[in-house]
């Protein structure tokens, strides 16, 4: 979908559908007033009949109003006063729901006057375009009958002249983020018989070929053995699919500028291994690579925007399967850092591939490292599916991510990483156990990772609750936390 920003009078535009806002109590907004005057009071007359009250998200479609070049006018209720982010998104989604069912190829949205709490023109446009673009997402790659092509191809946003530049910037950033989210969702929604570690490696190579300032390196089993990645290899040894560590270097900043590093968990299917999961819902374990997918999506947004930073993306990709060669509970492995790990539960595998990848990240001397992982079911118990869990060893970095989440409307919540929790990982036979018992499972998983991230500023995002929607017709990857991560990197540019 194409998005344009214009500073013009909405009532003068020729379009298939013109969208204007009506406040609660049937109050006309500025754009609606102009349209009402141009149409000789047609909207006022309809409001007097009580056809729409103006409550947030209500819609009323009008056809062939006199005095206008627009074929249709869509009234949308904007409620009372300032809108929250959630209310604004719901309002935009309601508009999109009507537009995508119409035959017109374009629409004009005159909604710039709406007040959204804490949002300027840039922020409102970001939310609006992301919501529209994300709502247009369809995954029908494996359907024999594809979804009908959408008629709507272009949306023009009306902005005040003084705010046009900010709105254009918001639209540009939103389109890049939406593109990254779609990339992430596509990877997450792929079936695990196709989307395995080698497939993700091929996706990385394709990105590298398309962009001159992206260098891609794939570390195979042989290289991982040479590096001493015993924890990483232990996860993959039960599968016929070979593991891959994918290394992508984006060079957008000065040559000597330290990079930011994103580390993604890429377990392309997680049976739990010998500690096998229950059968119900196990199909959703194809989403256990959504951490890696979100790194891909963030990188895609960065590539589209050509941000002036250096970025290293490390994807820890493996498949966790039970077999005669699989890791057993009680096995002890030696990680790349030299620390030994007693594997008490083979379903706590994400931290095993991540710990070696975090050690590998040291060689890049990064400004900061953020790992992203669908790591623990305990995070869903603690925080549900609304926000991601966040921990780290540097308070400034944690605050930067929390702030980015607020700005992107892709929020995280900080959990404690106190030393007292570390004791739960004590093992009588190795340096560390890979689980810490039934209490505070999300935190002890973060504690485990922290032991491999002592040489740089590090943060951990647990996206087990936010990376995908479970069950039912709406099941699928969400594309989160691409907005949060992209916002964090945009903030570093400033």
Buried (B, 14 or more C-beta within 10 A) or exposed (E): BEBEBBBEEBBEBEBBBBBBBBBBEBBBBBBBBBBBBBBEEBBBEBBEEEBBBBBBBBBBBBEEBEEBEBBBBBBBBBBEEBBBBEBBBBBBBBBBEBBBEBEBEBBBBBBBBBEBEEBEBBBBBBBBBBBBBBBBBEBEEEEEEEEEEEBBEBBBBBBEEEBBBBBBBBBBBBBBBBBBBBBBBBBBBBEBEEBBBBBBBEBBBEBBEEBEEBEBBBBBBEEBEEBBBBBBBBBBBBBEBBBBBBBBBBBBBEEEEBBBBBBBBBBBBBBBBBBBBEEEEBEBBBBBBBBBBBBBBBBBBBBBBEBEBBBBBBBBBBBBBBEEEBBEBEBBBBBBBEBBBBBBBBBBBBBBBBBBBBBBBBEBEBBBBBBBBBBBBBBBEBBEBEBBBBBBBBEEBBEBBBBBBBBBBBBBBBBEBEEEBBEBBEBEEBBBBBBBEEEBBBBBBBBBBBBBBEBBBBBBBBBBBBBBBEEEEEEBBBBBBBBBBBBBBBBBEE
